[in-house]
């Protein structure tokens, strides 16, 4: 009986995790679609929900940083999100490029060059593998 209960508990946990992943994927798709439809604020809301459900979701962190950077808004928060995306996914050269852009806009040329260089290095590594 104990084994049956343990197996049932494991099955329930797996189903909950699968549902969570499905919800996260739906929220990511909805956020992307809303961004494409120019509803950037609502798009950010969806990506923030993904971060609440899965703080290690690099895509959500990246998308928030990308949206804010594209609007030249809340650049410090955009920077935090892009750096977290890179921390979670060290090969995200697109996040590195956006960080370079943010630092360039802020006239911090040293940091801009650092991130552009890192982005190029990561891109070439990925491209030639």
N, C-alpha and C positions, 0 to 999 in steps of 0.2 A: 504494500500500500504506500509506504514512504517513497518508494521509487516512482510509482505512478504519479504521486503528488509532485515530486521533484521534476519529472518529465513534463507535467502539465504546466508547472511554473516556468520552466525553460521555454516551452512553446509559446506561452503568453508573452514573455519578455521578447522573444524573437518577433512576434507579430506586432508588438508595440513599436519596436525599433524599425521594422519595415514600414509601418504607417508613418512614423516620424520622418523617415527618409523620403517617402512619397510626398508628404506635406512640404518638406524642404524643397524638393524639386519643383513642385507646383508654384511655391512662392518665388523661387528663383526665376522661373519662366514668366510668371506674372510681372515681376519687377522689371525684367528685361523688356517685355512687351510695353509696359507703361512708359518706360524710358523712350522707346522707339516712337511712342505716340505723344511724346513731349509732356507727359505728366510726371515730371521729375520728382516732385515732392512725394507723391504717392508711391513712386518707384522706390525711393529711399525708405519709406515706411515698410515696404515688403522686405527689402534687404535687411533692415534692422530686425524684423521678426525672425528672419533666418539666423541672424547672429544670436538672438535670444535662445533659439532652439538648439543651435550648434555653434558655440563660440569659436570653434576651430574650422569654420567654413571659409576658406580663403576667398572663394568667389564672392561671397556677400561683402566681405571687407573691401575687396578690390572694386566692386561695382559702386559702392558708396563713395569711395575715393575718386573714382572715375567721373561720376556724375557731378560731384562738387567741383572737381578740377575743371571739368568742361564748362561750368558756369562761372568759374573764377569766384566761387563763393566758399566761405568757411574753410579757407585754405589750411588753417591749423588742424581742423578735424579731418579734412581730406588727407593731410599728411599722416596723421595717426592711423587712419584706415589703410592707406597704401603700405605703410611700414609693417602693419600687422599682417597684411596679405603676403608680403615678402617673407616675414618671419615664418608664416605657416607654409608657404610655397616658395622656397628659395630660388626657383627658376623663373619666377614671374617677371620677365623683362618688360612687359607692358606697364606694370606698376612702377618699375624703376624709371622708365621713360617719363611717366607722368610726374614722378617725384622730381626728376630733372627739370621738367617744365615749370612746376610750382616754384622751385628754388630760383629758376631763371627769372620768372615773373617778379619774385621778391628781390631780385638783383643780388642773390647770393650765388655768385658764379662758381666759387669753389665747390659748394655742395651740388650745384647743377652739373658741373663737369664730372664729379664723382659718380653721380647716379647715371648720367649718360654713358660713361665709360663702363660701369657695371652692367647696364642694360645691353650694350653692344657685346660685351664679353659673354653674357648669358645667352644672347640670341645666337651668336656664332657657335657656341658649344652645342646648343640645341639643334641648330641647322645642320651641322656637320656630323651629328651622331647617327 
